[in-house]
Amino acid sequence: MTRRPNLIFIVADDLGFADLGCYGGREADFGPVSPVLDRLAAGGLKLTQGYSNSPVCSPTRFAMITGRWQYRLRGAAEEPINSKSKGSSTLGLPPEIPTLPSLLRDAGYRTALIGKWHLGYPPHFSPLKSGYDEFFGPMSGGVDYFSHCSSSGQHDLYFGEEEQHSEGYLTDLLSQRACEWVRRPSDQPFFLSLHYTAPHWPWETRDDAGIVDDVKANLFHLHGGNIHTYRRMIHHMDEGIGQVMAALKRHGLTDNTLVVFTSDNGGERFSDNWPL
């Protein structure tokens, strides 16, 4: 009997078309920005004729998870879905709408979202209500990479539908949790959505852990950052993807796992969107 393949769907946040080396991106001052993704692209298939039909986060994610034109759903007409939407019964992904994870779960896959959700808040909406068995990440869009607080200053890191207080750089926490998921023994095939917040603002690298809290808080309001920080954030994500690929290899899962990488809706201030 042929084993059904495992599926890993990796999404970057606000990554520009030409930010990666495999799409013509320039090297950073520290060297190649995305060596892991460049190798995956060289040994895989590049799909270059698709595009996002929305320039912002939540509508794009409605479309990706449902396969529908996003504006068929009321929540997808709102951007951003942020902490002001808490308690709303309309601004989110209705649980009755079929999704990629719900269909795969019904077909016998175990499913997880590790990373950004941004499709509405509990109690009416959540990843657990839309097909995922497990969830670890922020409910909203951009959060501080160290305090894990949203732009309104509210803590926004969850395990399931309960707040999770964890220390560490968010990109690394997501990569580590994804590796743990891959290593978990099971007779079922798995579908893992690994949705990084990188390189979405606030622009902070792993090395910014020592910045005092009041300065870090200002990053949300001033956005700060520079091209060097932005590229380092992409590199941190690339390193994490390398760790996930290494975990697949160690457990003999590489040949039976389909890995897809994409960005959500194009880059922002420091990104390279040429020639789009």
C-alpha positions in Angstrom: 0.0 0.0 0.0 1.4 3.4 -1.0 1.9 5.7 2.0 0.2 9.1 1.7 2.7 11.9 1.7 3.2 14.3 4.5 2.7 18.0 3.7 4.5 21.1 5.0 3.1 24.4 3.9 5.5 27.2 4.8 4.4 30.9 4.5 6.6 34.0 5.0 5.0 37.3 5.9 5.6 40.4 3.7 8.5 38.8 1.9 9.3 40.5 -1.4 9.4 38.7 -4.7 13.2 39.1 -5.2 14.3 38.9 -1.5 15.6 35.3 -1.9 18.7 34.4 -3.7 16.8 31.9 -5.9 14.7 34.8 -7.2 17.6 37.1 -8.0 18.0 38.6 -4.5 21.3 40.3 -3.7 23.7 38.9 -1.0 23.7 40.6 2.4 26.7 41.9 4.2 26.9 38.5 5.9 26.6 36.4 2.7 23.7 34.7 1.1 20.3 35.6 2.7 18.5 32.3 2.0 20.9 29.4 1.3 18.4 26.7 2.5 15.6 28.0 0.4 17.9 28.4 -2.5 18.9 24.8 -2.3 15.3 23.7 -2.1 14.4 25.7 -5.1 17.4 24.3 -7.1 16.2 20.8 -6.3 12.5 21.4 -6.6 10.0 23.2 -8.7 9.6 27.0 -8.9 6.1 28.2 -9.6 6.4 31.8 -11.0 3.1 32.5 -12.7 0.9 32.8 -9.7 0.2 36.0 -7.7 -1.7 37.1 -4.6 -5.0 38.7 -5.4 -4.8 40.9 -2.3 -2.0 43.1 -1.0 -2.7 42.6 2.7 -2.5 39.8 5.2 -5.9 38.6 6.4 -7.6 38.5 3.0 -4.7 36.6 1.5 -4.9 34.0 4.3 -8.6 33.6 3.8 -7.9 32.7 0.2 -5.0 30.4 0.9 -6.8 28.3 3.6 -10.2 28.0 1.8 -9.3 28.1 -1.9 -12.0 30.7 -2.4 -12.1 34.2 -3.6 -11.5 35.7 -0.2 -14.2 38.4 -0.5 -16.9 35.8 -0.6 -16.4 35.9 3.2 -17.3 38.9 5.3 -14.2 38.7 7.5 -11.9 39.0 4.5 -13.2 42.5 3.7 -11.6 43.7 6.9 -7.9 44.5 7.2 -6.3 44.3 9.6 -8.1 41.8 11.8 -6.5 43.0 15.1 -7.2 43.1 18.8 -10.1 45.5 18.2 -11.9 42.5 16.6 -11.8 40.4 19.7 -15.3 39.2 20.5 -16.6 39.8 17.0 -18.8 37.0 15.6 -18.4 38.3 12.0 -14.7 39.2 11.6 -13.1 35.8 11.2 -13.2 32.5 9.3 -16.5 30.8 10.0 -15.9 27.2 11.3 -18.4 25.7 8.9 -16.4 26.8 5.9 -14.3 23.9 4.5 -10.5 24.5 4.6 -7.5 22.7 3.5 -6.7 21.4 7.0 -10.3 20.4 7.7 -10.5 18.4 4.5 -7.1 16.7 5.2 -8.0 16.0 8.8 -11.2 14.3 7.6 -9.1 12.3 5.3 -7.0 10.9 8.2 -4.2 13.5 8.5 -3.1 15.0 11.7 -2.9 18.7 11.3 -1.1 21.6 13.0 -0.7 25.4 12.5 2.5 26.7 14.0 2.7 30.4 13.5 0.5 33.2 12.4 -3.3 32.8 12.2 -4.8 36.3 11.7 -8.3 34.9 10.8 -10.3 36.0 13.9 -10.3 35.5 17.6 -11.9 33.0 20.0 -14.5 32.2 21.1 -16.1 32.4 17.6 -12.9 31.7 15.5 -9.6 29.9 15.9 -7.4 27.4 14.1 -8.9 24.6 16.2 -12.3 25.4 14.8 -11.1 25.4 11.2 -9.4 22.0 10.8 -6.2 22.2 12.9 -5.7 19.6 15.7 -3.0 21.8 17.3 -2.0 25.5 17.2 1.0 27.4 18.5 1.4 31.1 17.5 -0.1 34.5 17.4 -3.8 35.1 16.7 -3.2 38.5 15.2 -0.8 39.8 12.6 2.5 41.4 13.6 3.8 40.8 17.1 7.0 41.8 18.9 9.5 39.0 18.4 10.6 39.0 22.1 7.6 40.2 24.2 5.1 38.5 21.8 2.8 41.5 22.2 0.6 42.9 19.5 0.7 46.5 18.3 -1.9 47.4 21.0 0.5 46.0 23.7 -1.6 42.9 24.4 0.2 39.5 24.8 -0.5 37.4 21.7 1.1 34.0 21.8 -1.2 31.0 22.1 -1.1 27.2 22.5 -4.5 26.1 21.3 -6.9 28.8 22.6 -5.0 29.5 25.8 -2.3 32.1 26.2 1.2 30.7 26.2 4.1 32.6 27.8 7.4 31.5 26.3 10.7 33.2 26.3 12.6 33.5 23.1 12.8 35.0 19.6 9.5 34.2 17.9 11.0 32.9 14.6 13.1 30.5 16.6 10.2 29.4 18.8 8.2 28.5 15.7 11.0 26.6 14.1 11.7 24.6 17.3 8.0 23.7 17.6 7.8 22.7 14.0 10.8 20.3 14.5 9.1 18.8 17.5 6.0 18.2 15.5 8.0 16.5 12.7 9.7 14.3 15.3 6.5 13.2 16.9 5.9 9.5 16.2 2.5 8.7 14.5 1.0 6.2 12.1 -0.9 9.0 10.5 0.4 11.3 7.7 0.7 14.9 8.7 -0.2 18.4 7.4 1.9 21.1 9.0 1.3 24.8 8.3 4.4 26.7 9.3 3.4 30.4 9.1 6.3 32.6 10.1 5.7 36.2 11.0 9.2 37.0 9.5 10.1 39.3 8.0 7.0 41.4 9.0 7.7 44.4 11.2 8.7 45.2 13.9 12.1 44.7 12.4 14.1 42.8 15.1 16.8 40.2 14.7 17.8 37.5 17.2 20.6 39.7 18.3 18.2 42.5 19.5 17.3 40.5 22.6 19.2 42.9 24.8 17.3 46.0 23.7 15.6 47.6 26.7 11.8 47.2 26.8 10.8 50.8 26.2 13.0 51.0 23.1 11.6 47.7 21.8 8.1 48.9 22.4 8.8 52.0 20.2 9.6 49.7 17.3 5.9 49.1 16.9 5.2 52.8 16.7 8.2 53.9 14.7 8.7 50.6 12.9 12.5 51.4 12.8 14.6 48.9 11.0 16.9 48.9 8.0 17.7 46.7 5.1 20.4 44.9 7.1 18.0 44.0 9.9 15.4 42.9 7.3 17.8 40.6 5.5 19.0 39.1 8.8 15.4 38.3 9.7 14.9 36.4 6.5 18.1 34.5 7.2 16.8 33.5 10.7 13.7 32.1 9.0 15.8 30.3 6.5 17.9 28.7 9.3 14.7 27.5 10.9 13.5 25.9 7.7 16.9 24.2 7.5 16.3 22.8 10.9 12.9 21.4 9.8 14.4 19.8 6.7 17.2 18.3 8.9 14.5 16.8 11.2 12.7 15.3 8.2 16.0 13.7 7.1 16.9 12.3 10.5 13.5 10.6 10.7 13.5 9.2 7.2 10.7 11.4 6.1 12.3 13.5 3.3 11.3 11.3 0.4 7.6 11.1 1.5 7.1 14.8 2.4 6.0 17.6 0.0 7.4 20.9 1.2 5.8 24.1 -0.3 7.2 27.6 0.4 5.5 30.9 -0.4 5.0 34.4 0.8 1.6 35.8 1.5 1.2 39.1 -0.4 4.4 40.7 -1.3 6.9 42.8 0.5 6.9 46.1 2.4 9.5 48.8 3.1 12.8 47.1 2.8 11.8 44.3 0.4 12.8 43.9 -3.2 9.7 43.4 -5.3 11.4 43.8 -8.7 10.2 43.3 -11.4 6.6 43.3 -10.0 
